[in-house]
Amino acid sequence: MSATDRESPDKIAWKKKTRSLYKDHPDKSDLEGVNKFLKQHQWACRGPIILKYKNTAFHGSRLYTRYEQLPNKRYKIRINTLINNEPIYEMKFNANYLRLAMAVRHKQDIGDTPYEDIMWLADMQDEDQDLVKSFITIAMNARNRDQAHSNWNLNSKGMENFSKIENAVFKRFPDLKLYDDWGAQAQNLGRKILREVMLAGIKKDIVVLPIHNAVAVQQRHENWAVDAMLESWSKHVDHGEARLKVDRP
């Protein structure tokens, strides 16, 4: 790794939080192997892949690289960047936190359109899907309903939407447990799945960049990435099936 990468704020923060981990702990050894492999390759905002911990190294964590900060909603910049001078696709796990919660905790598959189902029950429009996603994330990461309610207030998403989405969620998924901080476990499970995909990529000389619940790969590796992601998800989750969305330039 270059001197710039070694001294980056991301790398320094990660080293501080993982200092207490054993030398051969997967959070250290696997990422060291991934970053050693990535030294040979080029992509936008090139830098180390690290773990961002929610609280401590033993609580929720997710894989992170500066690449994911490139704009990709209003301005489609990230999806139009290159890996080793080749165009990319992004493969994303659809509704992954909600899907993991229902599969792991309740042994249920939530189908192809969980967010759309909630929106229909809440009488919301297509453009409101981000509100549904935000509600699920906040509710799964909150220790109780009051904390979720407060976080929703701080994000200025409209208090009427909180109740409306909450009611729709429980109508569609009556067994779903919320407000008990299970999001940390979902983060850890999602991180293990993506880490496994990145390690599988090394064996095939394929660059895999993590982006939340997604990965970026060169377009010619689309089929491999889809198969690797589905296989890893099924390996770690006994019930239900993953669904993927492919984002193309």
C-alpha positions as semicolon CSV with decimal commas, in nm:
position;residue;x (nm);y (nm);z (nm)
1;M;0,000;0,000;0,000
2;S;0,126;0,345;-0,083
3;A;0,232;0,595;0,182
4;T;-0,078;0,798;0,098
5;D;-0,308;0,502;0,164
6;R;-0,127;0,408;0,486
7;E;-0,165;0,755;0,626
8;S;-0,523;0,822;0,512
9;P;-0,777;0,914;0,783
10;D;-0,985;0,607;0,696
11;K;-0,690;0,373;0,746
12;I;-0,580;0,540;1,069
13;A;-0,933;0,522;1,218
14;W;-0,968;0,158;1,122
15;K;-0,632;0,065;1,278
16;K;-0,729;0,234;1,604
17;K;-1,056;0,044;1,630
18;T;-0,907;-0,295;1,540
19;R;-0,593;-0,265;1,755
20;S;-0,742;-0,494;2,019
21;L;-0,830;-0,770;1,770
22;Y;-0,614;-1,078;1,732
23;K;-0,358;-1,067;1,451
24;D;-0,536;-1,346;1,259
25;H;-0,887;-1,212;1,320
26;P;-1,078;-1,219;0,986
27;D;-1,152;-0,847;1,012
28;K;-0,778;-0,789;0,989
29;S;-0,636;-1,076;0,789
30;D;-0,901;-1,086;0,517
31;L;-0,897;-0,711;0,454
32;E;-0,520;-0,705;0,450
33;G;-0,535;-0,969;0,176
34;V;-0,801;-0,774;-0,015
35;N;-0,607;-0,448;0,002
36;K;-0,283;-0,619;-0,099
37;F;-0,460;-0,752;-0,409
38;L;-0,616;-0,411;-0,488
39;K;-0,279;-0,237;-0,490
40;Q;-0,232;-0,367;-0,844
41;H;-0,555;-0,213;-0,974
42;Q;-0,705;0,127;-1,052
43;W;-1,046;0,284;-0,992
44;A;-1,195;0,623;-0,908
45;C;-1,113;0,760;-0,559
46;R;-0,873;0,474;-0,510
47;G;-0,805;0,396;-0,145
48;P;-0,812;0,114;0,110
49;I;-1,120;-0,087;0,192
50;I;-1,180;-0,062;0,564
51;L;-1,440;-0,153;0,823
52;K;-1,657;0,118;0,974
53;Y;-1,785;0,014;1,315
54;K;-2,115;0,136;1,454
55;N;-1,983;0,158;1,809
56;T;-1,698;-0,086;1,874
57;A;-1,511;-0,353;1,681
58;F;-1,752;-0,607;1,832
59;H;-2,075;-0,432;1,733
60;G;-2,221;-0,363;1,389
61;S;-1,979;-0,286;1,107
62;R;-1,975;-0,246;0,732
63;L;-1,717;-0,240;0,458
64;Y;-1,627;0,106;0,331
65;T;-1,412;0,269;0,066
66;R;-1,407;0,634;-0,045
67;Y;-1,532;0,522;-0,387
68;E;-1,886;0,483;-0,254
69;Q;-1,904;0,857;-0,179
70;L;-1,911;0,946;-0,549
71;P;-2,255;1,084;-0,649
72;N;-2,486;0,830;-0,806
73;K;-2,844;0,951;-0,763
74;R;-2,912;1,292;-0,909
75;Y;-2,582;1,287;-1,097
76;K;-2,478;0,943;-1,224
77;I;-2,107;0,979;-1,168
78;R;-2,004;0,663;-0,983
79;I;-2,169;0,420;-1,224
80;N;-1,986;0,589;-1,512
81;T;-1,640;0,544;-1,361
82;L;-1,396;0,268;-1,457
83;I;-1,210;-0,021;-1,299
84;N;-0,878;-0,078;-1,475
85;N;-1,005;0,140;-1,763
86;E;-1,312;-0,079;-1,815
87;P;-1,679;0,021;-1,762
88;I;-1,861;-0,119;-1,460
89;Y;-2,194;-0,249;-1,334
90;E;-2,317;-0,236;-0,975
91;M;-2,497;-0,539;-0,830
92;K;-2,713;-0,465;-0,526
93;F;-2,894;-0,688;-0,278
94;N;-3,257;-0,577;-0,293
95;A;-3,417;-0,478;0,042
96;N;-3,132;-0,661;0,212
97;Y;-3,181;-0,560;0,579
98;L;-3,552;-0,634;0,567
99;R;-3,490;-0,956;0,376
100;L;-3,224;-1,072;0,622
101;A;-3,445;-0,992;0,922
102;M;-3,740;-1,190;0,789
103;A;-3,523;-1,481;0,674
104;V;-3,299;-1,513;0,981
105;R;-3,544;-1,422;1,256
106;H;-3,873;-1,541;1,110
107;K;-3,774;-1,798;0,845
108;Q;-3,975;-1,620;0,577
109;D;-3,907;-1,508;0,223
110;I;-4,041;-1,159;0,150
111;G;-4,083;-1,193;-0,225
112;D;-3,972;-0,970;-0,510
113;T;-4,140;-0,641;-0,417
114;P;-4,132;-0,583;-0,038
115;Y;-4,090;-0,205;-0,057
116;E;-4,354;-0,172;-0,326
117;D;-4,595;-0,379;-0,113
118;I;-4,542;-0,145;0,182
119;M;-4,587;0,162;-0,037
120;W;-4,914;0,027;-0,177
121;L;-5,050;-0,040;0,173
122;A;-4,939;0,308;0,286
123;D;-5,094;0,469;-0,024
124;M;-4,759;0,621;-0,121
125;Q;-4,612;0,704;-0,460
126;D;-4,306;0,556;-0,634
127;E;-4,096;0,856;-0,541
128;D;-4,159;0,780;-0,171
129;Q;-3,962;0,453;-0,179
130;D;-3,661;0,622;-0,018
131;L;-3,883;0,705;0,281
132;V;-3,973;0,339;0,321
133;K;-3,606;0,239;0,300
134;S;-3,516;0,504;0,558
135;F;-3,789;0,385;0,794
136;I;-3,668;0,024;0,779
137;T;-3,306;0,128;0,841
138;I;-3,393;0,359;1,131
139;A;-3,639;0,115;1,290
140;M;-3,396;-0,178;1,270
141;N;-3,110;0,023;1,420
142;A;-3,311;0,179;1,702
143;R;-3,314;0,034;2,054
144;N;-3,679;0,128;2,099
145;R;-3,962;0,306;1,920
146;D;-3,896;0,639;2,091
147;Q;-3,540;0,643;1,959
148;A;-3,661;0,560;1,608
149;H;-3,926;0,831;1,636
150;S;-3,664;1,084;1,745
151;N;-3,423;0,990;1,466
152;W;-3,701;1,022;1,212
153;N;-3,781;1,370;1,348
154;L;-3,419;1,476;1,318
155;N;-3,418;1,370;0,955
156;S;-3,726;1,588;0,883
157;K;-3,912;1,318;0,695
158;G;-4,259;1,408;0,817
159;M;-4,417;1,261;1,129
160;E;-4,730;1,153;0,945
161;N;-4,513;0,936;0,721
162;F;-4,361;0,756;1,021
163;S;-4,698;0,626;1,143
164;K;-4,824;0,558;0,793
165;I;-4,521;0,349;0,697
166;E;-4,508;0,176;1,036
167;N;-4,869;0,059;1,001
168;A;-4,809;-0,061;0,647
169;V;-4,495;-0,252;0,749
170;F;-4,679;-0,441;1,023
171;K;-4,970;-0,517;0,790
172;R;-4,736;-0,663;0,528
173;F;-4,498;-0,831;0,775
174;P;-4,692;-0,893;1,099
175;D;-4,415;-1,110;1,247
176;L;-4,139;-0,854;1,192
177;K;-3,960;-0,738;1,508
178;L;-3,846;-0,377;1,503
179;Y;-3,693;-0,135;1,752
180;D;-3,452;-0,382;1,915
181;D;-3,121;-0,284;1,752
182;W;-3,105;-0,589;1,523
183;G;-2,959;-0,369;1,250
184;A;-2,610;-0,428;1,394
185;Q;-2,645;-0,801;1,333
186;A;-2,777;-0,736;0,983
187;Q;-2,473;-0,518;0,917
188;N;-2,236;-0,788;1,036
189;L;-2,406;-1,055;0,827
190;G;-2,410;-0,832;0,518
191;R;-2,041;-0,756;0,573
192;K;-1,953;-1,126;0,591
193;I;-2,137;-1,192;0,266
194;L;-1,967;-0,910;0,075
195;R;-1,627;-0,994;0,222
196;E;-1,667;-1,349;0,096
197;V;-1,752;-1,220;-0,252
198;M;-1,440;-0,999;-0,253
199;L;-1,222;-1,291;-0,148
200;A;-1,376;-1,510;-0,418
201;G;-1,295;-1,233;-0,666
202;I;-0,927;-1,244;-0,572
203;K;-0,912;-1,612;-0,671
204;K;-1,046;-1,515;-1,015
205;D;-0,836;-1,197;-1,043
206;I;-1,157;-0,991;-1,033
207;V;-1,177;-0,653;-0,858
208;V;-1,485;-0,629;-0,633
209;L;-1,554;-0,292;-0,469
210;P;-1,811;-0,282;-0,184
211;I;-2,085;-0,016;-0,184
212;H;-2,318;-0,059;0,116
213;N;-2,523;-0,368;0,015
214;A;-2,379;-0,375;-0,336
215;V;-2,059;-0,435;-0,528
216;A;-1,904;-0,276;-0,834
217;V;-1,729;-0,497;-1,090
218;Q;-1,616;-0,468;-1,449
219;Q;-1,906;-0,529;-1,687
220;R;-1,753;-0,848;-1,827
221;H;-1,774;-1,002;-1,478
222;E;-2,148;-0,940;-1,430
223;N;-2,253;-1,307;-1,445
224;W;-1,975;-1,413;-1,211
225;A;-2,068;-1,141;-0,959
226;V;-2,437;-1,232;-0,961
227;D;-2,358;-1,601;-0,903
228;A;-2,102;-1,522;-0,631
229;M;-2,340;-1,290;-0,443
230;L;-2,633;-1,532;-0,454
231;E;-2,412;-1,822;-0,350
232;S;-2,263;-1,633;-0,055
233;W;-2,604;-1,509;0,064
234;S;-2,745;-1,862;0,054
235;K;-2,443;-1,994;0,242
236;H;-2,503;-1,761;0,536
237;V;-2,886;-1,751;0,534
238;D;-3,088;-2,072;0,569
239;H;-3,429;-1,938;0,468
240;G;-3,556;-1,723;0,184
241;E;-3,373;-1,613;-0,127
242;A;-3,171;-1,305;-0,212
243;R;-3,282;-1,076;-0,493
244;L;-3,040;-0,860;-0,690
245;K;-3,071;-0,539;-0,887
246;V;-2,816;-0,446;-1,152
247;D;-2,737;-0,077;-1,204
248;R;-2,595;-0,001;-1,548
249;P;-2,460;0,326;-1,696
